[in-house]
Amino acid sequence: MTSTETPRTRTLPVTDLSLVVLIGATGSGKSTFARKHFKPTEVISSDYCRGLVSDDENDQSASRDAFDVLHYIAGKRLAAGRLTVVDATSVQADARRQLIRLAREHDVLPIAIVLDMPEQVCAERNAGRPDRAGLPRAVIQRHRRDLRRSLRGLEREGFRKVHVLRSVEEAETAEVVLEKRFNDLTHLTGPFDIVGDIHGCSSELETLLAKLGYEDGVHPAGRTAVFVGDLVDRGPDSPGVLRRVMGMVKSGNALCVPGNHENKLGRYLKGSKVQRTHGLAETIEQLEGEPEEFVQEVREFIRGLVSHYVLDGGRLVVCHAGLPEKYHGRTSGRVRSHALYGETTGETDEFGLPVRYPWAEDYRGKAAVVYGHTPVPDTTWINNTICLDTGAVFGGRMTALRWPERELVDVPAEKVWYEPVKPLAAEAPGGHDGRPLDLADVHGRRVVETRHLGNVTVREENAAAALEVMSRFAVDPRLVPYLPPTMAPTATSREDGYLEHPAEAFAQYRADGIAQVVCEEKHMGSRATVLVCKDADAARNRFGVDGPTGSVHTRTGRPFFKEPEVTEEVLTRLRSAITDAGLWEELGTDWLLLDGEILPWSLKSAGLLRNQYAAVGAASGAVFPGALAALEAAAARGVDTGDLLERQRGRATDAAAFTEAYRRYCWTTDGLDGVRFAPFQLLAVAGRSLAAVPHDEQLFWLDRLVAADEAAGTGLLRRTGRILVDTADEDSVRAGTDWWLELTAAGGEGMVVKPLQAYARDGKGRLVQPGVKVRGREYLRIIYGPEYTRPDQLERLRDRFLGHKRSLALREYALGLEALDRLAAEEPLWRVHEAVFAVLALESEPVDPRL
């Protein structure tokens, strides 16, 4: 190159997820090259790690510890799917071997960039560095000698790409270009039509494509077909299938991943020795009747197939035999093998076939995995995975999945083209959820993503407390799809003689921009969630349980009734009322989830009443009459008792009011005689969360349910009183306040004020409280003590802090909504239970229990 010529730029392609190893003698310019072409966070320098462990980047005695740190950081980055660059000399094969092993452990490509600089250049650069000025030249010579000895064998060591720069000019003009992985098609968002195993059934394929709306391999709406592999073998026309699929792929109307049958056919076409079993002999015979040019095209087509694709922003993974999340978007022989063949237990069944490991039961990934390979009689979602091989070649059906609609489309096989070795069977037991739950799903500190409040964090100690309850005391988790949130009280009132008053609740929602609220009667009972199924078949098919037809559980997931037969009787009466009200048909469901209160309070809280409240009432009843009699007798004798007598009379009156307050909520029950259930929200039905339905519509459904129960004469259900209030209208606010005063004066606990529209947000877009409770003046004696209404006590209580309780209520509300959304979408049990469990875990956060 003459002095007037511009150095030619050399392009160095680097896969966007890979382990890049910079190789070169000390002074060859590795760190400079790394700073120029990679982000600072992508580069891990051995010198820097040496400094981390010894405070001296040149302390060679710290190298072992430094490389331990380097390998640890590199491993964490690769596990997180981050491009990682190692800046170390790496001139010896042993040093590189550890890095190649690290890349293989994380299923990424190792790439070598070698800076093979002249010795003089390295020596001059080291001389210019104060910390390296005294470095013996022999060190540089040894580095270059080690590098030259192994340079030609880098690819044999395992590096998938090797770039060698042999001069300063080459290094300075080189340009690193990041390349996407072949399996990364996240930019393609569809819509897609994913087609299951075909196995040479050309006629059925054409019928299915036509049913999907394709015309000669092209969809008029621009949809893209995606084939999960196993196009060939066993069926009558493998060349016809290949011709159709190859044509659609070539024209850009389809994608295709390889199946194990294509892999075997490809090896045969390359000249490898393979066994002509499992239908390969038929395919070979059919291809013998095709032109050599077509066979060559088939060979090249199979050679170019990618093991799996990640599509639609990472929300969809398509492969042949299924793929755990840790392999999504990764590149290695292990990933390809799993995508082609799946995983087996190492055993064989009675038909001599390998037993498939049920990987889908353990799957917890966010991406939906669509695959084939193992024929099943029915397509079933298991933990966000679905198998589309429904055995067309064996006389079953050929199935496709529309994405993102998640709609299944299938056509029947024209005949049994190939007799199966064993009958079609479901891939795994355990219903649509596969293996129910795993400790890892809930153990330790967790962050639960919610649609309405973002991420909600569960502390490790709270998760441990919830685990104790769920594992020892709760009902079958399959029957606990929801736990209700806690509820915050209204802001503390400044009204004379009141700690809580409706004025603050109305003012709070008015300030949040909420125009209409509904005030609902607050029943003094015990919170209960009721899951009622239409019959045992519905309970089995949707929730995977045999025997129970639903559940009645407390707000901590415990059975509400000790006797299962009492629970079933409650469900039977509810089922009858739902039938009589016509809600099964109107809502198009075979199960309902209800939230409400079961009365009386004494039914579930007898121990609390006896040991805490009744004890106070009994003690005051025993003490005050004698004390008052003594004081009155003393006063009659002319003893100056000051205001002591009046104060004790006031205390006795307060104590009597306290006793009267809790006794209102206690009565005798016998079995279900005397028991009432007051539903106030219909939470969900099959395929649909009803949490977004306005509360007045909700209560209309529930009124019909109560009316049906009353007509039947069972006396189980109780209506929830309510009044609508316009927060901006003084007359409406006054009417709401008067309603509360009348309700509490008649012995009611109070009311709950809720925005009429669900998911309400304030002017800044923040989620507002789904409801606040406004408890009556007399009821609060039970909570704060008999004498809480004394002016000095009220003033002290007005300083109560509500911030944490409100935060807790919002977080639990968002988690509850998330559980309902996941339930309605028929997500796997572990996904629903993740949100349910988090609600229970948050309940163990320390908060004033009186709020």
Sequence and secondary structure as in RCSB ss.txt:
>XXXX:A:sequence
MTSTETPRTRTLPVTDLSLVVLIGATGSGKSTFARKHFKPTEVISSDYCRGLVSDDENDQSASRDAFDVLHYIAG
KRLAAGRLTVVDATSVQADARRQLIRLAREHDVLPIAIVLDMPEQVCAERNAGRPDRAGLPRAVIQRHRRDLRRS
LRGLEREGFRKVHVLRSVEEAETAEVVLEKRFNDLTHLTGPFDIVGDIHGCSSELETLLAKLGYEDGVHPAGRTA
VFVGDLVDRGPDSPGVLRRVMGMVKSGNALCVPGNHENKLGRYLKGSKVQRTHGLAETIEQLEGEPEEFVQEVRE
FIRGLVSHYVLDGGRLVVCHAGLPEKYHGRTSGRVRSHALYGETTGETDEFGLPVRYPWAEDYRGKAAVVYGHTP
VPDTTWINNTICLDTGAVFGGRMTALRWPERELVDVPAEKVWYEPVKPLAAEAPGGHDGRPLDLADVHGRRVVET
RHLGNVTVREENAAAALEVMSRFAVDPRLVPYLPPTMAPTATSREDGYLEHPAEAFAQYRADGIAQVVCEEKHMG
SRATVLVCKDADAARNRFGVDGPTGSVHTRTGRPFFKEPEVTEEVLTRLRSAITDAGLWEELGTDWLLLDGEILP
WSLKSAGLLRNQYAAVGAASGAVFPGALAALEAAAARGVDTGDLLERQRGRATDAAAFTEAYRRYCWTTDGLDGV
RFAPFQLLAVAGRSLAAVPHDEQLFWLDRLVAADEAAGTGLLRRTGRILVDTADEDSVRAGTDWWLELTAAGGEG
MVVKPLQAYARDGKGRLVQPGVKVRGREYLRIIYGPEYTRPDQLERLRDRFLGHKRSLALREYALGLEALDRLAA
EEPLWRVHEAVFAVLALESEPVDPRL
>XXXX:A:secstr
  TTS     EEEEESSEEEEEE  TTSSHHHHHHHHS GGGEEEHHHHHHHHHS TT GGGHHHHHHHHHHHHH
HHHHTT  EEEES   SHHHHHHHHHHHHHTT EEEEEEE   HHHHHHHHHTSTTTTT  HHHHHHHHHHHHHH
GGGHHHHT SEEEEE SHHHHHH EEEEE  TTEETT    EEEE   TT HHHHHHHHHHHT BTTB TT  EE
EE S  SSSSS HHHHHHHHHHHHHTTSEEE   HHHHHHHHHHTT      TTHHHHHHHHTTS HHHHHHHHH
HHHT  S EEEGGGTEEE SS   GGGTT  SHHHHHHHHH  EEEEE TTS EEE  HHHH   SSEEEE SS 
 SS   BTTEEE    GGGTSEEEEEEETTTEEEEEE SS  S  SS    S SSGGGSS   GGGTSSSEEEEE
TTTEEEEE HHHHHHHHHHHHHTS  GGG        EE     STT SS HHHHHHHHHHTT  EEEEEEE SS
EEEEEEEESSHHHHHHHH  SS SEEEE TTS BSSSSHHHHHHHHHHHHHHHHHHTHHHHHT SEEEEEEEEE 
HHHHHHHHIIIIIHHHHHHHHHHHHHHHHHHHHHHHTT   TTHHHHHHHHHHHHHHHHHHHHTT    BTTBT 
EEEEEEEEEETTEE TTS HHHHHHHHHHHHHHHHHHT   B    EEEEETT HHHHHHHHHHHHHHHHTT  E
EEEEESSTT B TTS B  S EEEE TTTHHHHH TTTTSHHHHHHHTT   HHHHHHHHHHHHHHHHHHHHHHT
T  HHHHHHHHHHHHHHTTS   TT 
